[in-house]
């Protein structure tokens, strides 16, 4: 347990007869990014609200930063920072004033508060806009300011509840870089998201949450291997070579029109080496070889009732020539 920043066993929460979290277990090691991936209504925000002491759980053994959530919520609050779906930025004051307000809330001495605020504004590329009203900031700038405000108290554990919702692709990529930088500096991040690519790119482990239950958990690669359909596709330009390959590789699926063969594969390096050795031994040389593995879209549709997330990973296929 001492290696876990967040440990939840049997976490339950209901509102009336609506079960939002149905006994979920979470184990988040220090210094990692853990993603709760799921659609609206899956229970992601409720989990964050409970673990950050904003909402009381109905049941569960819950520890954050080594502190029992029920017995010592104040110690938990001292160890965490939270950036919610909706910005905490006050648009009527400047970015610097927002930062200094957070410093005051953390009871930092005035000089220390100014030093911390200036350092964070510089780190998040907001120094030039620091004395402008936050109402003039772009969406990406407001999200960066929101996260900078969260870091004023130097939290060891950071909850990010859908931090990139509504951001353009460039701002989203910037936020991903910031999250990975925070973790490299020793922070632990629990991230909720609806974006498949986001979880795939930055999370060390992912839990797919659906209807209040964990449908699956693992690394992105482990989750992708849960779903069948991975394959290696060989394409030929010479019909005679194609016919020879098709007759030799009897387990392959043929596409005579495209002069292509498809071999079932889980996409691991070891299996790819095995297929290449097999081809070399048979004297078969394809003009193009592509490896397709399941992506998180495939995982999501396979494991949940209501798939259909908006963003796919950039490159589901890697082409080798």
HELIX and SHEET records of a PDB file:
HELIX    1   1 UNK A   44  UNK A   51  1                                   8    
HELIX    2   2 UNK A   73  UNK A   79  1                                   7    
HELIX    3   3 UNK A   95  UNK A  105  1                                  11    
HELIX    4   4 UNK A  110  UNK A  123  1                                  14    
HELIX    5   5 UNK A  134  UNK A  136  5                                   3    
HELIX    6   6 UNK A  139  UNK A  150  1                                  12    
HELIX    7   7 UNK A  151  UNK A  153  5                                   3    
HELIX    8   8 UNK A  169  UNK A  184  1                                  16    
HELIX    9   9 UNK A  196  UNK A  202  1                                   7    
HELIX   10  10 UNK A  220  UNK A  224  1                                   5    
HELIX   11  11 UNK A  239  UNK A  248  1                                  10    
HELIX   12  12 UNK A  269  UNK A  282  1                                  14    
HELIX   13  13 UNK A  296  UNK A  303  1                                   8    
SHEET    1   A 4 UNK A  18  UNK A  29  0                                        
SHEET    2   A 4 UNK A   4  UNK A  15 -1                                        
SHEET    3   A 4 UNK A  59  UNK A  64 -1                                        
SHEET    4   A 4 UNK A  67  UNK A  68 -1                                        
SHEET    1   B 6 UNK A  80  UNK A  83  0                                        
SHEET    2   B 6 UNK A 157  UNK A 161  1                                        
SHEET    3   B 6 UNK A 188  UNK A 193  1                                        
SHEET    4   B 6 UNK A  33  UNK A  37  1                                        
SHEET    5   B 6 UNK A 205  UNK A 210  1                                        
SHEET    6   B 6 UNK A 213  UNK A 218 -1                                        
SHEET    1   C 5 UNK A 253  UNK A 255  0                                        
SHEET    2   C 5 UNK A 260  UNK A 264 -1                                        
SHEET    3   C 5 UNK A 231  UNK A 235 -1                                        
SHEET    4   C 5 UNK A 288  UNK A 292 -1                                        
SHEET    5   C 5 UNK A 317  UNK A 320 -1                                        
END                                                                             
